[in-house]
Amino acid sequence: MSNVTVIQTKDAIYFGSDSAVSTKLNDSHCRIDTNGEKLFTIDNKVVFCSGNLLLSYSIIEEFKKRLIQDVSILQEIASHFYSMFTPTKSYDNFDLDILVGEVFDDYSIVYQISPYNDFEIIESKICNLQDAAILTGGIKTQESFDLAYEKLLSQMKIEELYQSTFDQLSDETIGGNLKVLKVTKGKIIELLNSPIDEKINLKSLDDYIETNKHLIIGERIIGKLLLGEKLIIGDNNGTFTINGNLLTIKDLNEKPRVKLGEYSKGVYGLQLLDKTGNQTILDENGMLQTWQQNSVDNVDGFNPLTLEVFIPSETLSIKKVMLRFKLLQFRAYSQTTESGGGTYSSTDGGGGAYTSTGSGGGTYGSTDSGGGTFSSTESGGSAIVTSGNSGIDVIYGTGQTDPSAGHSHTYRTVEGHKHNITLPSHTHSFSVPSHYHTINIPSHYHTVDIPSHSHSFTVPSHSHPIQHGIYKSTYARQLSVHINGVNRDYELGGKFNVDRHDLDITPYLVKGQWNTIDLYSSQLGRIDATVFVQALMGYNN
């Protein structure tokens, strides 16, 4: 077993490792020797390879033989030899770690290749002069990181930093000689090669079999970037920064996604952000949640489509409420239904005087009559006194002739009289010959007076057969939006005759109640509508 500590800046990379070779027997570490080689210089690169001794040396020897010595080739070799040495793919011991360091004009980079990352190449890249990184691997990774970090902040020289760190780490797994290599662009120098201050009474195993030797087993590499008091941990999938009492994790686009600690002044806890880095998804106050509600129904000017949306009182803020709708045709599914019959009255008639159509009149003949002899009705007879001055009861008068003749005569005159006639009871017979009558009807019309009235009629119980199917009618038009009983057409730019997917109704919803959204149409139609809600929900204490 062993340890490697790497300090990385933009222009230089320092690799420090011990030479101890050890193993583990019966849960106890034993020192085998102090001649293990851990750091290799290959084509302007420093390669640290440790794990099973035979596996590590086989990988390095094969890599040295290749004409092209880049990291992708080393990755292929490591994966191939590891599968040969561990055919069961058991990574329980993580018994292989490879670190490669190289410096270029504008940056430095450290690659990690290991089975616990499925041999994926992990990069630690530094482009800024003010940045630095610490990477530790092998055994006692956390202890070595803490020691190196403390000494780096105290501005201890690199040689002293490494020597002091490995002297303090020394035990059966770490010891022997300390070797420190410095990598710069196109140049690698040995900065330090000195014995480690070993502790006394170390356990050893002189006769341990060569093929079972191990250099580093068990712990993954730990890494951090440092900038004064600001610490950054990163690889090619993103970084996280520790600044004071706040840890921030950023994605590849440098957008903060996770904050842990004092993420706001005086506020401590965990804060999760969306991909923009600006929208809080989760913090100690609550969680950003989204939900939606959909409904489809027939509508008209008096019967709306209604959506009910509940906004809990624990809601910290309503981030967004969007309304979408489609204007569809009225839809029915059948045409006739059963009727129970009954007696009904028509509507009342007001009555009135009405004139019939006119007639042109004309001359018409009656039916023929056969004629015959007929008797009048019988008379019983009586004594009848005639009128006038004659007969009986004579009334006399006197007269005188004209005296102009020289004389005159006086004479009696009869002024009047009566006769008495006695008629016995009798009848009269008269003969009517066969004949007919001619009637002349002039052009005319009739006036009819109809009083106010109503009619009653009875419909017996009956049914009609249902004609199944989908029947469509008019489209919804002039859609009107009412929220909590208030017409919002003016604010939203309505009324609407086209589909909409982007109506922002956020300002009109109220927390702590059911919010009613009514959608009306000026005529018979159908509406398909959805309301989408995004809100930061607080915790119910």
C-alpha positions as a printed NumPy array, in Angstrom:
array([[   0.   ,    0.   ,    0.   ],
       [   1.067,    3.567,   -0.506],
       [   0.001,    7.198,   -0.864],
       [   0.287,    9.808,   -3.607],
       [  -0.223,   13.515,   -3.035],
       [  -0.53 ,   15.852,   -6.024],
       [  -0.432,   19.661,   -5.931],
       [  -1.52 ,   21.26 ,   -9.197],
       [  -1.274,   24.842,  -10.478],
       [  -1.678,   26.289,  -13.973],
       [   2.047,   26.063,  -14.79 ],
       [   3.252,   23.15 ,  -12.646],
       [   2.179,   19.812,  -11.172],
       [   3.903,   18.189,   -8.164],
       [   3.704,   14.419,   -7.634],
       [   4.863,   13.033,   -4.254],
       [   4.792,    9.358,   -3.315],
       [   6.49 ,    6.914,   -0.953],
       [   8.197,    3.615,   -1.843],
       [   6.692,    1.287,    0.766],
       [   5.51 ,   -2.151,   -0.349],
       [   3.078,   -3.787,    2.026],
       [   0.204,   -6.216,    2.252],
       [  -2.625,   -7.19 ,    4.532],
       [  -2.78 ,  -10.487,    6.407],
       [  -5.493,  -11.407,    8.882],
       [  -6.799,   -7.813,    8.871],
       [  -3.331,   -6.506,    9.778],
       [  -0.988,   -4.513,    7.53 ],
       [   2.59 ,   -5.718,    7.156],
       [   5.596,   -3.992,    5.583],
       [   7.323,   -6.086,    2.915],
       [  10.064,   -3.685,    1.709],
       [  10.757,   -0.061,    0.759],
       [  11.763,   -0.456,   -2.891],
       [   8.462,   -0.051,   -4.679],
       [   8.455,    2.256,   -7.707],
       [   5.305,    4.356,   -7.975],
       [   6.145,    7.336,  -10.226],
       [   7.103,    6.915,  -13.898],
       [   8.261,    9.536,  -16.431],
       [   6.885,    8.866,  -19.931],
       [   6.825,   11.368,  -22.845],
       [   6.723,   14.613,  -20.795],
       [   4.158,   13.035,  -18.495],
       [   4.394,   11.777,  -14.931],
       [   2.404,    8.586,  -14.427],
       [   1.504,    7.268,  -10.988],
       [   0.389,    3.636,  -11.144],
       [  -0.305,    1.598,   -8.066],
       [  -2.277,   -1.418,   -6.958],
       [  -1.405,   -5.058,   -7.414],
       [   2.341,   -4.99 ,   -8.085],
       [   2.318,   -7.353,  -11.073],
       [  -0.752,   -5.65 ,  -12.615],
       [   0.705,   -2.144,  -12.185],
       [   4.094,   -3.032,  -13.657],
       [   2.498,   -4.904,  -16.587],
       [   0.415,   -1.823,  -17.508],
       [   3.423,    0.524,  -17.362],
       [   5.682,   -1.776,  -19.399],
       [   3.059,   -2.143,  -22.116],
       [   2.461,    1.617,  -22.227],
       [   6.174,    2.305,  -22.659],
       [   6.237,    0.06 ,  -25.74 ],
       [   3.566,    2.016,  -27.607],
       [   4.546,    4.533,  -30.278],
       [   1.598,    6.727,  -29.341],
       [   1.624,    7.415,  -25.635],
       [  -1.498,    9.436,  -24.922],
       [  -3.998,    8.948,  -22.142],
       [  -6.596,    7.15 ,  -24.282],
       [  -4.02 ,    4.428,  -25.102],
       [  -3.197,    4.069,  -21.422],
       [  -6.912,    3.757,  -20.7  ],
       [  -7.264,    0.853,  -23.164],
       [  -4.218,   -0.94 ,  -21.756],
       [  -5.385,   -0.558,  -18.151],
       [  -8.881,   -1.839,  -18.918],
       [  -7.507,   -4.826,  -20.876],
       [  -4.964,   -5.944,  -18.259],
       [  -7.396,   -5.393,  -15.391],
       [  -9.94 ,   -7.718,  -17.047],
       [  -7.188,  -10.331,  -17.41 ],
       [  -6.13 ,  -10.088,  -13.768],
       [  -9.68 ,   -9.833,  -12.352],
       [ -11.989,  -11.83 ,  -14.697],
       [ -14.828,  -11.7  ,  -12.153],
       [ -14.924,   -7.892,  -12.4  ],
       [ -14.869,   -7.591,   -8.636],
       [ -13.915,   -4.036,   -7.765],
       [ -14.332,   -4.41 ,   -4.038],
       [ -10.702,   -3.528,   -3.312],
       [ -10.247,   -0.901,   -6.042],
       [  -6.776,   -2.369,   -6.468],
       [  -5.641,   -0.103,   -9.288],
       [  -5.196,    3.654,   -9.492],
       [  -3.536,    5.633,  -12.263],
       [  -2.833,    9.372,  -12.241],
       [  -1.243,   11.167,  -15.19 ],
       [  -0.008,   14.785,  -15.097],
       [   0.897,   17.033,  -18.044],
       [   1.406,   20.796,  -18.511],
       [   0.563,   22.764,  -21.678],
       [   0.877,   26.407,  -22.726],
       [  -2.393,   27.647,  -21.196],
       [  -3.288,   24.998,  -18.641],
       [  -2.277,   21.945,  -16.69 ],
       [  -4.228,   18.741,  -16.467],
       [  -4.308,   15.645,  -14.26 ],
       [  -6.069,   12.525,  -15.531],
       [  -7.423,    9.739,  -13.357],
       [  -8.071,    6.193,  -14.629],
       [  -9.493,    3.576,  -12.274],
       [ -11.85 ,    0.575,  -12.23 ],
       [ -14.276,    2.206,   -9.792],
       [ -15.039,    4.782,  -12.538],
       [ -15.258,    1.961,  -15.105],
       [ -11.973,    3.271,  -16.585],
       [ -13.574,    6.534,  -17.654],
       [ -10.972,    9.289,  -17.96 ],
       [ -11.555,   11.907,  -15.237],
       [  -9.859,   15.282,  -15.7  ],
       [  -8.72 ,   17.985,  -13.304],
       [  -7.897,   21.022,  -15.425],
       [  -6.558,   24.387,  -14.244],
       [  -6.477,   27.423,  -16.545],
       [  -6.206,   30.321,  -14.051],
       [  -2.964,   31.455,  -12.443],
       [  -4.604,   32.07 ,   -9.071],
       [  -6.019,   28.541,   -8.804],
       [  -4.415,   25.475,   -7.253],
       [  -5.493,   21.897,   -6.645],
       [  -4.743,   19.095,   -4.201],
       [  -5.375,   15.469,   -5.194],
       [  -4.622,   12.54 ,   -2.897],
       [  -4.892,    8.826,   -3.605],
       [  -4.134,    5.412,   -2.193],
       [  -4.184,    4.818,    1.536],
       [  -4.943,    7.517,    4.149],
       [  -6.272,    9.853,    1.447],
       [  -8.277,   12.06 ,    3.802],
       [  -5.439,   12.385,    6.294],
       [  -2.915,   13.257,    3.599],
       [  -5.26 ,   15.789,    2.056],
       [  -5.913,   17.521,    5.394],
       [  -2.186,   17.717,    6.189],
       [  -1.232,   19.014,    2.74 ],
       [  -4.068,   21.529,    2.699],
       [  -3.162,   22.918,    6.131],
       [   0.503,   23.255,    5.205],
       [  -0.279,   24.819,    1.813],
       [  -2.413,   27.506,    3.459],
       [   0.463,   28.244,    5.863],
       [   2.623,   28.963,    2.776],
       [   5.11 ,   26.213,    3.609],
       [   7.624,   25.441,    0.875],
       [   6.75 ,   22.513,   -1.371],
       [   9.709,   20.374,   -0.282],
       [   8.944,   20.943,    3.4  ],
       [   5.244,   20.385,    2.829],
       [   5.79 ,   16.962,    1.299],
       [   8.416,   15.884,    3.821],
       [   6.333,   16.921,    6.818],
       [   3.184,   15.336,    5.408],
       [   4.738,   11.916,    4.715],
       [   6.661,   11.893,    7.997],
       [   3.324,   12.268,    9.802],
       [   1.62 ,    9.63 ,    7.648],
       [   4.318,    7.005,    8.159],
       [   3.194,    3.494,    9.237],
       [   3.307,   -0.061,    7.813],
       [   1.557,    1.124,    4.608],
       [   3.437,    4.412,    3.982],
       [   7.177,    4.827,    4.284],
       [  10.579,    4.163,    2.73 ],
       [  11.772,    7.01 ,    0.486],
       [   9.777,   10.103,   -0.487],
       [  10.061,   11.034,   -4.162],
       [   8.686,   14.344,   -5.466],
       [   8.602,   15.146,   -9.213],
       [   7.818,   18.581,  -10.673],
       [   6.14 ,   18.705,  -14.092],
       [   6.25 ,   21.876,  -16.208],
       [   5.685,   22.399,  -19.926],
       [   8.161,   20.108,  -21.707],
       [  10.182,   19.455,  -18.564],
       [  10.154,   17.083,  -15.58 ],
       [  12.591,   17.382,  -12.676],
       [  13.078,   15.439,   -9.449],
       [  12.465,   17.987,   -6.736],
       [  12.98 ,   15.716,   -3.716],
       [  14.205,   12.202,   -2.941],
       [  14.668,   11.643,    0.779],
       [  13.945,    9.04 ,    3.47 ],
       [  10.726,    9.231,    5.414],
       [  10.98 ,    9.447,    9.197],
       [   9.766,    5.919,    9.973],
       [   8.06 ,    4.93 ,   13.156],
       [   9.683,    2.174,   15.205],
       [   8.37 ,   -1.386,   15.642],
       [   6.762,   -1.634,   12.196],
       [   5.318,   -5.042,   11.34 ],
       [   7.172,   -6.728,    8.447],
       [   7.033,   -9.935,    6.431],
       [  10.437,  -10.77 ,    4.9  ],
       [   9.442,  -13.964,    3.147],
       [   6.161,  -12.696,    1.564],
       [   5.637,  -14.068,   -1.97 ],
       [   6.518,  -11.55 ,   -4.677],
       [   3.362,  -11.953,   -6.768],
       [   1.056,  -11.029,   -3.912],
       [   2.639,   -7.666,   -3.214],
       [   0.306,   -4.632,   -3.285],
       [   1.245,   -0.972,   -3.458],
       [  -2.074,    0.87 ,   -3.023],
       [  -5.385,   -0.774,   -2.195],
       [  -8.679,    0.53 ,   -1.007],
       [  -9.322,    4.263,   -1.169],
       [ -10.438,    6.519,   -3.982],
       [  -8.648,    9.669,   -5.001],
       [  -9.686,   12.858,   -3.213],
       [  -9.237,   16.218,   -4.945],
       [  -9.725,   19.932,   -4.3  ],
       [  -8.93 ,   23.223,   -5.97 ],
       [  -7.856,   26.104,   -3.786],
       [  -7.967,   29.878,   -4.181],
       [  -6.944,   31.516,   -0.93 ],
       [  -9.709,   30.535,    1.493],
       [ -11.869,   29.402,   -1.439],
       [ -11.772,   25.66 ,   -2.131],
       [ -12.925,   24.048,   -5.38 ],
       [ -13.444,   20.332,   -6.008],
       [ -13.857,   19.416,   -9.644],
       [ -13.559,   17.112,  -12.618],
       [ -14.795,   17.175,  -16.222],
       [ -18.406,   16.869,  -15.059],
       [ -18.416,   20.069,  -13.006],
       [ -16.986,   21.645,   -9.865],
       [ -17.947,   22.465,   -6.343],
       [ -16.605,   25.366,   -4.354],
       [ -16.177,   25.842,   -0.614],
       [ -16.063,   29.499,    0.321],
       [ -16.234,   30.185,    4.039],
       [ -19.187,   28.154,    5.319],
       [ -20.837,   27.698,    1.905],
       [ -20.331,   24.768,   -0.438],
       [ -21.473,   25.415,   -4.029],
       [ -21.705,   22.797,   -6.8  ],
       [ -21.68 ,   24.064,  -10.393],
       [ -22.428,   22.25 ,  -13.637],
       [ -20.375,   22.269,  -16.841],
       [ -21.919,   25.626,  -17.764],
       [ -20.687,   27.132,  -14.491],
       [ -24.277,   27.462,  -13.274],
       [ -24.74 ,   26.898,   -9.519],
       [ -27.009,   23.896,   -8.935],
       [ -26.458,   23.023,   -5.242],
       [ -25.625,   25.207,   -2.248],
       [ -24.96 ,   23.825,    1.206],
       [ -24.36 ,   26.032,    4.224],
       [ -25.089,   29.755,    4.529],
       [ -26.628,   30.143,    1.052],
       [ -28.221,   33.465,    2.051],
       [ -27.17 ,   35.888,    4.773],
       [ -28.137,   34.328,    8.074],
       [ -29.915,   31.424,    6.345],
       [ -28.363,   27.951,    6.589],
       [ -29.342,   24.712,    4.9  ],
       [ -29.539,   23.038,    1.511],
       [ -30.574,   24.941,   -1.616],
       [ -31.169,   23.309,   -5.019],
       [ -31.373,   25.446,   -8.161],
       [ -32.639,   24.824,  -11.686],
       [ -30.456,   24.714,  -14.813],
       [ -30.46 ,   28.518,  -15.102],
       [ -28.88 ,   28.799,  -11.655],
       [ -31.45 ,   31.438,  -10.687],
       [ -34.614,   29.526,   -9.785],
       [ -34.796,   27.845,   -6.358],
       [ -36.153,   24.306,   -6.54 ],
       [ -35.624,   23.393,   -2.887],
       [ -34.375,   25.196,    0.217],
       [ -35.093,   25.227,    3.939],
       [ -38.299,   27.18 ,    3.346],
       [ -39.899,   24.959,    0.764],
       [ -39.833,   23.154,   -2.551],
       [ -40.632,   24.284,   -6.091],
       [ -43.534,   22.199,   -7.361],
       [ -45.533,   22.082,  -10.57 ],
       [ -48.938,   20.627,  -11.388],
       [ -51.662,   21.075,  -13.975],
       [ -55.367,   20.488,  -14.488],
       [ -57.225,   19.78 ,  -17.732],
       [ -60.901,   19.76 ,  -18.669],
       [ -62.971,   19.499,  -21.888],
       [ -66.664,   20.38 ,  -22.154],
       [ -69.401,   21.966,  -24.275],
       [ -70.028,   25.662,  -23.577],
       [ -72.167,   28.646,  -24.485],
       [ -72.764,   32.147,  -23.16 ],
       [ -74.445,   30.889,  -19.973],
       [ -72.69 ,   27.583,  -19.32 ],
       [ -68.876,   27.889,  -19.069],
       [ -66.071,   25.359,  -18.895],
       [ -64.842,   25.545,  -15.276],
       [ -61.362,   24.773,  -13.916],
       [ -60.838,   24.658,  -10.137],
       [ -57.247,   25.261,   -8.953],
       [ -56.297,   25.074,   -5.264],
       [ -53.324,   27.133,   -4.054],
       [ -52.411,   26.094,   -0.476],
       [ -51.897,   28.75 ,    2.162],
       [ -48.371,   27.341,    2.746],
       [ -47.368,   28.544,   -0.735],
       [ -44.417,   30.915,   -0.388],
       [ -44.784,   32.336,   -3.881],
       [ -46.725,   31.596,   -7.051],
       [ -44.022,   31.522,   -9.705],
       [ -46.126,   30.991,  -12.805],
       [ -49.683,   30.065,  -13.784],
       [ -50.266,   29.541,  -17.513],
       [ -53.6  ,   28.968,  -19.271],
       [ -53.987,   27.222,  -22.621],
       [ -57.174,   26.455,  -24.528],
       [ -58.423,   25.141,  -27.868],
       [ -61.669,   26.29 ,  -29.507],
       [ -63.591,   23.232,  -30.738],
       [ -66.959,   22.351,  -32.25 ],
       [ -69.946,   21.549,  -30.058],
       [ -70.233,   17.763,  -29.792],
       [ -73.202,   15.454,  -29.075],
       [ -73.411,   11.662,  -29.102],
       [ -77.126,   10.868,  -29.894],
       [ -80.204,   12.454,  -31.539],
       [ -83.456,   11.099,  -29.94 ],
       [ -84.617,   10.126,  -26.445],
       [ -87.651,    8.434,  -24.829],
       [ -90.764,   10.488,  -23.915],
       [ -93.326,    9.585,  -21.203],
       [ -96.291,   11.214,  -22.954],
       [ -98.968,   13.333,  -21.148],
       [-101.745,   15.913,  -21.654],
       [-100.621,   19.363,  -22.756],
       [-102.338,   22.684,  -23.491],
       [-101.442,   24.751,  -26.488],
       [-100.633,   28.385,  -26.02 ],
       [-103.681,   30.673,  -25.652],
       [-105.195,   32.317,  -28.783],
       [-106.226,   35.936,  -28.371],
       [-109.352,   35.564,  -30.534],
       [-110.653,   38.386,  -32.747],
       [-112.843,   39.225,  -35.777],
       [-111.581,   37.674,  -39.013],
       [-112.884,   38.131,  -42.615],
       [-113.409,   35.124,  -44.844],
       [-112.118,   35.06 ,  -48.381],
       [-114.394,   36.89 ,  -50.912],
       [-117.017,   35.104,  -53.126],
       [-117.699,   36.152,  -56.741],
       [-121.457,   35.567,  -56.403],
       [-123.581,   34.31 ,  -59.356],
       [-127.037,   33.044,  -60.449],
       [-127.985,   29.604,  -59.156],
       [-131.094,   27.412,  -59.805],
       [-132.968,   25.574,  -57.082],
       [-133.883,   21.908,  -57.428],
       [-137.031,   21.131,  -59.517],
       [-140.509,   20.879,  -57.842],
       [-143.196,   18.475,  -59.242],
       [-146.076,   20.87 ,  -58.526],
       [-149.612,   19.716,  -57.364],
       [-152.977,   20.794,  -55.861],
       [-152.773,   22.026,  -52.292],
       [-155.44 ,   23.185,  -49.744],
       [-154.996,   26.207,  -47.564],
       [-155.411,   25.947,  -43.861],
       [-159.055,   25.746,  -42.645],
       [-160.928,   28.896,  -41.492],
       [-163.806,   28.583,  -38.98 ],
       [-165.823,   31.49 ,  -40.44 ],
       [-167.205,   34.599,  -38.533],
       [-169.27 ,   37.761,  -38.815],
       [-167.064,   40.424,  -40.19 ],
       [-167.906,   44.133,  -40.059],
       [-166.562,   46.001,  -43.006],
       [-164.962,   49.417,  -42.614],
       [-166.299,   52.526,  -44.363],
       [-169.691,   54.403,  -44.335],
       [-172.071,   52.038,  -46.124],
       [-174.801,   49.527,  -45.378],
       [-175.936,   49.514,  -41.819],
       [-175.231,   52.178,  -39.34 ],
       [-175.695,   54.839,  -42.04 ],
       [-174.469,   58.281,  -41.201],
       [-176.314,   61.124,  -42.907],
       [-175.362,   64.662,  -43.658],
       [-176.944,   67.72 ,  -45.437],
       [-175.896,   69.724,  -48.44 ],
       [-177.064,   72.839,  -50.392],
       [-176.85 ,   73.704,  -54.013],
       [-175.07 ,   76.74 ,  -55.34 ],
       [-177.297,   79.833,  -54.712],
       [-175.68 ,   81.603,  -57.644],
       [-178.377,   80.184,  -59.909],
       [-180.954,   82.086,  -58.08 ],
       [-182.08 ,   79.383,  -55.899],
       [-180.741,   76.575,  -53.839],
       [-181.797,   73.224,  -52.588],
       [-181.109,   71.562,  -49.354],
       [-180.458,   67.836,  -49.549],
       [-179.461,   64.92 ,  -47.432],
       [-176.259,   63.143,  -48.043],
       [-174.983,   59.728,  -46.895],
       [-171.688,   60.17 ,  -45.179],
       [-170.987,   56.493,  -44.675],
       [-172.372,   53.046,  -43.891],
       [-171.391,   49.468,  -43.11 ],
       [-172.375,   45.969,  -44.351],
       [-172.411,   42.813,  -42.206],
       [-171.012,   39.7  ,  -43.965],
       [-171.187,   36.206,  -42.58 ],
       [-168.461,   33.718,  -43.797],
       [-168.948,   30.049,  -42.982],
       [-165.973,   27.818,  -41.989],
       [-164.132,   26.883,  -45.212],
       [-160.84 ,   26.23 ,  -47.044],
       [-159.35 ,   27.231,  -50.365],
       [-157.668,   24.954,  -52.881],
       [-154.82 ,   26.124,  -55.147],
       [-152.77 ,   24.403,  -57.795],
       [-148.924,   24.795,  -57.999],
       [-147.452,   23.668,  -61.323],
       [-144.047,   21.897,  -61.575],
       [-141.349,   24.577,  -61.354],
       [-137.96 ,   25.694,  -59.863],
       [-136.57 ,   28.982,  -58.533],
       [-133.591,   30.986,  -59.732],
       [-131.424,   32.598,  -56.96 ],
       [-128.978,   35.399,  -57.639],
       [-126.123,   35.713,  -55.009],
       [-124.026,   38.856,  -55.406],
       [-120.215,   38.849,  -54.77 ],
       [-119.715,   38.969,  -50.975],
       [-117.619,   37.76 ,  -47.925],
       [-118.357,   36.699,  -44.342],
       [-116.996,   38.076,  -41.042],
       [-116.117,   35.422,  -38.361],
       [-115.613,   36.31 ,  -34.692],
       [-113.249,   33.852,  -32.824],
       [-113.049,   34.396,  -29.039],
       [-109.756,   33.977,  -27.023],
       [-109.186,   30.235,  -26.444],
       [-106.65 ,   27.335,  -26.169],
       [-106.607,   23.693,  -27.235],
       [-105.73 ,   20.601,  -25.17 ],
       [-104.091,   17.565,  -26.711],
       [-102.832,   14.27 ,  -25.271],
       [ -99.487,   12.667,  -26.177],
       [ -99.388,    9.011,  -25.074],
       [ -96.282,    7.504,  -23.403],
       [ -93.857,    6.525,  -26.167],
       [ -90.148,    6.311,  -27.076],
       [ -87.968,    6.993,  -30.082],
       [ -85.018,    4.809,  -31.145],
       [ -81.594,    6.422,  -30.34 ],
       [ -79.358,    7.14 ,  -33.299],
       [ -75.836,    6.773,  -31.927],
       [ -72.862,    8.703,  -33.293],
       [ -70.776,   11.85 ,  -32.866],
       [ -72.528,   14.968,  -34.075],
       [ -70.726,   18.309,  -34.338],
       [ -72.104,   21.807,  -34.578],
       [ -70.689,   25.345,  -34.251],
       [ -67.243,   26.313,  -32.921],
       [ -66.694,   28.154,  -29.655],
       [ -66.181,   31.854,  -30.412],
       [ -65.464,   35.091,  -28.557],
       [ -64.   ,   33.153,  -25.611],
       [ -64.162,   35.111,  -22.378],
       [ -61.979,   34.398,  -19.304],
       [ -63.381,   34.938,  -15.803],
       [ -61.186,   34.274,  -12.759],
       [ -62.768,   34.115,   -9.33 ],
       [ -65.856,   35.822,  -10.732],
       [ -63.982,   38.713,  -12.373],
       [ -63.907,   39.208,  -16.151],
       [ -60.213,   39.362,  -17.166],
       [ -60.663,   39.839,  -20.924],
       [ -59.228,   43.351,  -20.905],
       [ -56.084,   42.403,  -18.987],
       [ -55.466,   39.276,  -21.091],
       [ -56.235,   40.815,  -24.484],
       [ -59.547,   38.967,  -25.087],
       [ -62.082,   38.072,  -26.279],
       [ -60.45 ,   35.194,  -28.182],
       [ -61.273,   33.589,  -31.518],
       [ -58.061,   31.537,  -31.842],
       [ -56.342,   28.894,  -29.713],
       [ -53.922,   30.195,  -27.058],
       [ -51.103,   28.446,  -25.228],
       [ -49.431,   31.319,  -23.417],
       [ -51.889,   33.27 ,  -21.28 ],
       [ -50.142,   34.276,  -18.05 ],
       [ -52.805,   34.448,  -15.325],
       [ -50.339,   34.433,  -12.388],
       [ -51.424,   37.816,  -10.907],
       [ -55.072,   36.793,  -10.627],
       [ -54.787,   33.645,   -8.487],
       [ -55.019,   33.83 ,   -4.702],
       [ -53.165,   31.718,   -2.14 ],
       [ -55.078,   29.746,    0.46 ],
       [ -58.237,   29.077,   -1.564],
       [ -59.797,   27.318,   -4.519],
       [ -59.466,   29.523,   -7.591],
       [ -62.243,   29.237,  -10.189],
       [ -61.472,   29.808,  -13.868],
       [ -64.583,   30.043,  -16.101],
       [ -64.311,   30.055,  -19.898],
       [ -67.418,   31.271,  -21.793],
       [ -68.273,   31.214,  -25.502],
       [ -70.629,   33.614,  -27.273],
       [ -72.254,   30.661,  -29.037],
       [ -72.624,   26.921,  -28.717],
       [ -69.207,   25.266,  -28.889],
       [ -66.624,   23.194,  -27.036],
       [ -63.399,   24.101,  -25.18 ],
       [ -60.331,   22.018,  -24.267],
       [ -58.395,   23.884,  -21.539],
       [ -55.413,   23.27 ,  -19.232],
       [ -54.025,   25.388,  -16.41 ],
       [ -50.354,   24.898,  -15.396],
       [ -49.135,   25.985,  -11.948],
       [ -45.572,   26.419,  -10.688],
       [ -45.208,   27.489,   -7.065],
       [ -42.647,   27.44 ,   -4.267],
       [ -44.359,   25.389,   -1.59 ],
       [ -43.511,   25.916,    2.061],
       [ -43.471,   23.182,    4.66 ],
       [ -46.519,   22.849,    6.884],
       [ -45.179,   23.421,   10.383]])
